[in-house]
Amino acid sequence: MGRWPGTDAEAAEAAREAKLDEAHERLANAVEVMASGDGYRRAVEFAARFRSRSFKNTVLIMVQHAEAHEAGRVPTPAPTFVAGYQQWRRLGRQVRKGQSGYVILAPVTARYTTTNPASGPWRLLARGERPEPGEVVRERLTGTKPAYVWDVTQTDGDPIPEAPMPELLRGSAPAGLWDGLAAQVTGDGYALLQVPAAGNIDGANGLTDFTAKTVTIRADMDDAAQVKTLAHEMGHLRLHASNAADARAHRGVIEVEAETVALMIGAAHGLDTAEYSVPYVTTWAVSVPGKTVFDVVMATAERARRAAVGILDRLGTQQVGDGEPPGLAAVRDQSASQARQTPRPARRRGPSTRSTVVTR
């Protein structure tokens, strides 16, 4: 029996789109549940332990692992390390038979080149094609595709070393965190001040003045509260210093963004965040014209995640892991080195729409 041309490709594309739709629906349902109250804080804390991935993907991993735990497929209520199938194999571990992976949204990127980056035009590079001398190459996001990761508890094989977790007494601040954040504040050109009580700064715990270029923290709180407040003000510096007009127009949005930065920085250091106050997201998300609650929550959380990661990467403090198995970075570097040493095919002149895929 004959086959219509393109049938297999069309079926594969339909399956891919169905998986994407399923992932987006799962994500939207999760956001609706967590958008108000304590669910948002718990999602941010989780994202701090998997901060190498986008906020969308951390929520997808969190929800699917919880479902797997309820079904008895994994032994722990929260994942420890997650990686792709081949990544686990390179680390000497094998996904156990019958274990379903957690679907995430993998970015699809393509390389474009031009001799004039200011005005273009840009030309799509075929896979394996080298740019001409004098051409500038940029990678651009062209879409997403479904990809899968598995938690370490779904695999067997070589043991995974675990870094020690920071341990803190209640009310104490992580070692070096205040000094590290203070150095970034002053490095941004702001003076860091402390006042005896909230009455000195209009009843607030902390205050950032973009005009006077000062960050002020009240000193009559325990060390943990002071460093959390400093992290909050650091979030304002990184996200809102250059956009004061927008900050005034959407005060609720920028306060949630700054508090999300503080939550992630605290959680990345093992700081007890149970008493952190995050305003109900839906109270401001529904008021943003032309945006859904889902769109606002995702944009806010992702902006805050990137800002927090930028701050955390510049700190010399002991932090929890980022959700990737130890040793994976070395394996990735080795694979990249081998790829660079592999001879590339001759340049193809014909048009191509193939692109590279990066899973994070």
Summary of the structure (lengths in Angstrom):
residues: 360
radius of gyration: 23.2
end to end distance: 41.8
largest distance: 84.7
contacts: 1055
relative contact order: 0.16
helix: 45%
strand: 15%
